[in-house]
C-alpha cells in the first residue's frame, strides 16, 4: 500500500516537472543575467520568503560555484539595511509561488528606489500577478498542484522552482564556457574539489 503511494507521489512530482512551460523566457533570463553579471560586472541577487527563500539561497550558492557571482537577499532584512548590497548593474531573481508575497513586492519598490534601473527576473506560478507584471522576465512554474495531502505545504511548487534554477545554472555554465579548471578554483574542498582538479589535470 505504502509502495503504491510512493510511486504515485513520485509520478505527481515528475509530471509537474514535465509540465514546466519551456518558453523563450529561459533564454531571456540567461541573456539578462549574462549581460548584467558577465558583461557589465554586476551580480545576481536571489530572493524569496519562506520555502521559496530556501530555494533562492540554494540558487545563489550554485550560481556562485559555477562562475556567476550571486548572493541571497532576505526580503525582510532588506528593509533593515541589507538593501545596501544592491549595486549598479545587478539583476534580481525573485521567487514567489503566488506572485503576491508582500515582502517581495515591497522589495521591488525598495530596490528601484535605490537603483531605478534594476533588472528583475521572476519565477512564479501566477504569471498574471503584480510581481510578474513588474518583471523584465517571468518564468512560469506551470502552476502545479501541491503533492501535500492538504494541498497547502510548498512541495511540488518548490520542486519546480528548484528545477528551473538548475536549468538556468546549466545554461549559464554553457554560455560562459565554464570548465573543470574554473570549477576547481571556486570549489577547493571535498570530493567535488578533488574530482574537478583531476578532471582539469590540476594537482
Wavefront OBJ file of the C-alpha trace (Angstrom):
o trace
v 0.000 0.000 0.000
v 2.741 2.452 1.000
v 4.833 1.490 -2.025
v 1.960 2.318 -4.393
v 1.508 5.679 -2.704
v 5.222 6.389 -3.035
v 5.031 5.620 -6.751
v 2.006 7.911 -7.139
v 3.745 10.758 -5.331
v 6.855 10.352 -7.463
v 4.706 10.404 -10.587
v 2.979 13.585 -9.396
v 6.306 15.341 -8.880
v 7.747 14.075 -12.155
v 4.684 15.189 -14.109
v 4.924 18.670 -12.597
v 8.493 18.954 -13.880
v 7.381 17.817 -17.322
v 4.670 20.497 -17.274
v 7.035 23.418 -16.692
v 6.473 25.596 -19.793
v 9.598 25.507 -21.988
v 9.396 29.072 -23.297
v 11.896 31.605 -24.580
v 11.756 33.240 -21.143
v 14.560 30.872 -20.123
v 16.778 32.264 -22.864
v 15.769 35.823 -21.992
v 16.658 35.235 -18.339
v 20.033 33.704 -19.201
v 20.877 36.556 -21.572
v 19.858 39.135 -18.975
v 21.995 37.544 -16.258
v 24.891 37.224 -18.682
v 24.607 40.871 -19.728
v 24.354 42.275 -16.205
v 26.829 39.986 -14.445
v 29.381 38.888 -17.027
v 29.430 41.902 -19.332
v 28.561 44.794 -17.024
v 30.181 43.268 -13.909
v 27.142 43.359 -11.674
v 25.947 40.357 -9.661
v 22.886 38.173 -9.343
v 20.746 38.750 -6.251
v 18.264 35.981 -5.421
v 15.400 36.482 -3.019
v 12.280 34.821 -1.674
v 10.305 34.319 1.544
v 9.800 31.084 3.464
v 10.347 27.919 1.440
v 10.921 29.974 -1.716
v 13.655 31.785 0.177
v 15.392 28.490 0.896
v 15.307 27.715 -2.826
v 16.729 31.175 -3.536
v 19.621 30.545 -1.134
v 20.440 27.301 -2.927
v 20.315 29.040 -6.293
v 22.711 31.766 -5.157
v 25.309 29.302 -3.881
v 25.013 27.129 -7.004
v 25.355 30.090 -9.359
v 28.399 31.337 -7.423
v 30.144 27.972 -7.555
v 29.616 27.770 -11.308
v 31.016 31.134 -12.318
v 28.137 33.567 -11.889
v 28.613 35.684 -8.718
v 25.398 35.655 -6.701
v 24.129 36.493 -3.218
v 20.884 35.914 -1.350
v 18.997 38.925 -0.009
v 16.346 38.274 2.633
v 13.316 40.458 1.804
v 12.667 41.413 5.433
v 16.313 42.104 6.262
v 16.449 44.286 3.153
v 14.155 46.695 4.993
v 16.669 46.915 7.824
v 19.808 47.842 5.910
v 20.696 44.787 3.842
v 19.306 46.532 0.761
v 22.702 48.198 0.597
v 24.060 45.083 -1.104
v 22.255 46.143 -4.309
v 24.695 47.816 -6.677
v 24.721 49.234 -10.182
v 24.206 46.605 -12.925
v 22.931 43.946 -10.520
v 19.999 41.750 -11.557
v 17.438 40.362 -9.109
v 15.927 36.887 -9.284
v 12.716 36.904 -7.252
v 10.853 33.713 -6.353
v 7.224 33.652 -5.235
v 4.755 30.879 -5.966
v 1.719 33.139 -5.597
v 3.354 36.214 -7.089
v 1.664 38.127 -4.277
v 4.190 37.816 -1.447
v 4.019 41.166 0.328
v 7.678 41.345 1.286
v 8.801 40.604 -2.287
v 6.504 43.216 -3.811
v 7.755 45.756 -1.292
v 11.328 44.811 -2.173
v 10.737 45.785 -5.796
v 9.898 49.347 -4.763
v 12.785 49.483 -2.305
v 15.309 48.192 -4.841
v 14.097 50.602 -7.508
v 14.285 53.435 -5.006
v 17.981 52.694 -4.645
v 18.688 51.526 -8.209
v 15.923 52.770 -10.548
v 17.145 50.657 -13.473
v 17.473 47.364 -11.593
v 16.557 44.376 -13.782
v 14.158 41.792 -12.354
v 13.587 38.126 -13.195
v 10.631 36.394 -11.544
v 9.854 32.708 -11.012
v 6.184 32.202 -10.135
v 3.109 30.081 -10.745
v 0.991 33.207 -11.269
v 2.023 34.917 -14.487
v -0.823 37.437 -14.105
v 0.335 38.606 -10.675
v 1.642 42.023 -9.736
v 5.105 40.551 -9.298
v 5.064 39.029 -12.783
v 3.868 42.276 -14.347
v 6.678 44.229 -12.689
v 9.381 41.874 -14.018
v 11.620 42.131 -17.043
v 11.422 38.357 -17.476
v 8.891 35.970 -15.921
v 9.388 32.196 -15.841
v 6.328 30.106 -15.038
v 6.467 27.006 -12.844
v 3.423 25.651 -14.638
v 1.287 26.226 -11.535
v 1.411 22.631 -10.239
v -0.895 21.339 -7.519
v 0.978 20.583 -4.317
v 1.577 16.928 -3.521
v 0.917 17.818 0.134
v -2.122 15.936 1.481
v -3.670 19.277 2.450
v -2.757 20.956 -0.806
v -1.044 23.700 1.178
v 2.561 22.914 2.062
v 5.063 24.073 -0.596
v 6.177 20.739 -2.021
v 5.623 20.316 -5.749
v 5.908 24.066 -6.295
v 9.354 24.134 -4.687
v 10.359 21.121 -6.783
v 9.613 23.053 -9.968
v 11.365 26.166 -8.642
v 14.483 24.121 -7.936
v 14.447 22.562 -11.396
v 14.061 25.972 -13.049
v 17.063 27.206 -11.063
v 19.096 24.167 -12.159
v 18.215 24.834 -15.798
v 19.297 28.475 -15.560
v 22.575 27.464 -13.897
v 23.417 24.882 -16.573
v 22.535 27.245 -19.423
v 24.760 29.963 -17.912
v 27.626 27.497 -17.476
v 27.432 26.639 -21.164
v 27.137 30.279 -22.203
v 30.305 31.288 -20.329
v 32.169 28.080 -21.266
v 32.686 27.159 -17.615
v 35.354 24.444 -17.267
v 36.562 21.917 -14.707
v 39.509 24.213 -14.044
v 37.142 27.118 -13.378
v 35.136 24.928 -11.019
v 38.242 23.791 -9.153
v 39.248 27.403 -8.478
v 35.927 28.005 -6.720
v 35.452 24.627 -5.045
v 38.698 23.678 -3.300
v 37.482 21.236 -0.683
v 35.838 17.854 -0.519
v 35.079 15.235 -3.116
v 33.920 17.696 -5.788
v 37.033 19.821 -5.415
v 39.237 16.761 -5.839
v 37.180 15.468 -8.763
v 37.237 18.795 -10.625
v 41.002 19.186 -10.148
v 41.629 15.691 -11.505
v 39.351 16.355 -14.481
v 41.224 19.583 -15.177
v 44.646 17.967 -14.730
v 45.408 20.121 -11.697
v 47.339 18.675 -8.763
l 1 2 3 4 5 6 7 8 9 10 11 12 13 14 15 16 17 18 19 20 21 22 23 24 25 26 27 28 29 30 31 32 33 34 35 36 37 38 39 40 41 42 43 44 45 46 47 48 49 50 51 52 53 54 55 56 57 58 59 60 61 62 63 64 65 66 67 68 69 70 71 72 73 74 75 76 77 78 79 80 81 82 83 84 85 86 87 88 89 90 91 92 93 94 95 96 97 98 99 100 101 102 103 104 105 106 107 108 109 110 111 112 113 114 115 116 117 118 119 120 121 122 123 124 125 126 127 128 129 130 131 132 133 134 135 136 137 138 139 140 141 142 143 144 145 146 147 148 149 150 151 152 153 154 155 156 157 158 159 160 161 162 163 164 165 166 167 168 169 170 171 172 173 174 175 176 177 178 179 180 181 182 183 184 185 186 187 188 189 190 191 192 193 194 195 196 197 198 199 200 201 202 203
